[in-house]
Amino acid sequence: MSSRINLFGQHIWYSCTFALIVSFIYFLNVFVVLRPNVVYLNLKVGDVRFLKSIRESSKVEHFEV
């Protein structure tokens, strides 16, 4: 019975370390591989889309009134 618990603990340990490694690689890709200008442009495009969606929703509300 104790060996099963030990194997279960090892499985949790391996899955946690795997998740940490994947998140570390993801942050490396975001902050190191991509240049800040590219990230900034992506943020600007996201803001423009967000503003367009706000304008469309305000138009719909205006037509409903």
N, C-alpha and C positions, 0 to 999 in steps of 0.2 A: 504493500500500500504506500509506503514511504517513497519507493522508487517511482511510482506514478506521479506523486506530487512533485518530485524532483524534476522529472521530465517535463511536467507542465510548467514549472517555473523556468526551466531552460527555454521552452518554447516562447514564453512571454518575453524573456530577456532577448532572444534572437529577433523577435518581431519588433521590439522597441528600438534595438540598435539599427535594424534595417530602416525603420521609419526616420530615425535621426539622420542616417546617411543620405537618404533620399531628399529630406528637407535641406540638408547642408548643400547637396549638389544643386538643388533648385535655387537656393539663395546665391550660390556662386554664379550660376548662369545669369541671374537677374542683375547682380551688382557688378560682376567682373567682365563677363563675356559681352553683355550688351553695354553700349556706351550711354552715358547719361542723356545725350541728345536724343537718341532713339527712344529711351524711356519717356523723355519729356514730350516728344512728338506723339507717342501713343497716348499719354495722358491728355494732351490737347485734343486729339481726335475723340477720345472718350467724352471730354467736356462738351465738344460741339454736338455729339450725338445726344448727350443728356439735355442740352439746351433745346435741341430740335424736338425731343420728346415732350419737354415741358411746354413748348409753344403749341404743339399739336394738341396736347391735353387742354390747354387754356382755350384754344379755338373751339374744341368740342364743348367745353363748358359754356363758352359764349353763345354757341348756337343753341344749346339746350335752354338757355335763358331767353 
